[in-house]
């Protein structure tokens, strides 16, 4: 039972940074923009949040600093992709490289001391329920925020006028422009939101998940988040499921290492990457499902002619 | 005074050539501002970053030594990029090439055989191609995005390398360091001069540059690839198969990266350790773009990015600045280049003042 609780809660926690980053990217891609730079934005967010904690800022402000740093980084991509109509693959890669450099540069003086990380929050009364209490009501606040943002984004995309406009822009920016929507401006907001969420995901890694500075601590989570959006075939609820699947993979791998399984630890560490490939291959077989919610203008530059 | 951005009637040939130079200049300007903000004398730091590292014969040897893998890989990648095939996992293909070459070097029965080096060369190229064949197969047959697969395979290659040097291939006489035994002399490229590290593997790069030029600008297959990239519908109409572009693009990149990994191993490294590349596979992507995907440009781009690596190492030693600066400058350079590219197709036009 204890093992089950450990695996369940561990999964939810490990999925949290992926949920933030992948939901952010979902909104970006729904607007027809492909930002490959998630890994860079997460690293920048992680570094700034950690730095803010070391500098003595209260935890909520430190997390906000991480999120805003992610947003600022995304603006670099936004200017290139939306104003300068750059190839979005290249601009995203540039951001990924730049972000990892900035993060490593900032982290040079962080040392190897752990910080006082974000604490779990036992919800009064509910957390005392047997079984359900430890399973559902003893997480840190960002775990709940991730779930809340899932609900908000799923609702926004499918049930609001704003979501409809965003999806229209992603389908056909020409038509959205002809109707009179400010396509480029809305895409900027989507990109900024994606950066904010990636920064939040990075901040979660450095101040809550492992409150200790390690260079390149995302270890590919930004790229996995990108894969999750494809895996989810651009639907919010499947992003959540995918993130939990990968969170579970991470935890099984850690449990496997703790149990001292007779396999090399590198093989266990490679599981999330292998799983990403397998999952992508499986989902790519169903072309109809991929096409159904795919934003038709994804990664195509758009510039209003009038 | 108001300006308007408008599309040029014809893409500007001048801007196409000038953009990399403008981007380099802007990167240097931003770099000096950055140094000034950090409290270093910008001119002295720029000198330490960009000039001092190459102001000696050893520095020039190091410049070419580092430019060689960058140019080699970028030539291979450019073949794919021309066809819109996005191999961003050259770093992993480099690692696998080095692993395969090292396997041959360590376990070939006759360590003094003159066949050793050629066999390692083949092993490196074939292994890099095999690693790139995975995403090629998955993209061509299984409709799977190659960007993510090539990148995931890079993480897996890094872990495979780590397992080998910590486990089965660890040098028993190596004081428990995670590294393989040193390769025998017959497995190494001859340096031109034993005072410097530059070695004859640079000829592989020279051959690759010429091959890239012949292939891309003079061959029908190269032409087909470019059409596939620039106008996929036209390519399909003309009967060019998309899958052949995918295979050619990825295998070219894989072979080049595998060769680069082999050349690093049989050149400056001499043995495997957990970290064998400072990110050549990723930087080569920038080299390919800075070089406009053509052979001559890639040579210049490779020298520039090599200088960024050297400068990063130099200021780390002389000023204690972290070598992460290299990646920051790489990113900024690519940002500026992409922005400057905009002006190939667009221009600023001054608007007449309205009365």
Interface residues (C-beta under 8 A of the other chain):
Chain A: X36 X40 X76 X79 X80 X84 X85 X86 X87 X89 X90 X91 X93 X94 X95 X97 X98 X99 X100 X101 X102 X103 X104 X105 X108 X219 X220 X223 X226 X227 X230 X264 X266 X267 X269 X270 X273 X274 X276 X277 X280 X281 X284 X285 X287
Chain B: X86 X88 X138 X142 X143 X144 X145 X147 X148 X149 X151 X152 X153 X155 X156 X159 X160 X162 X163 X166 X167 X282 X285 X286 X289 X322 X324 X325 X326 X327 X328 X329 X330 X331 X332 X334 X335 X338 X339 X341 X342 X345
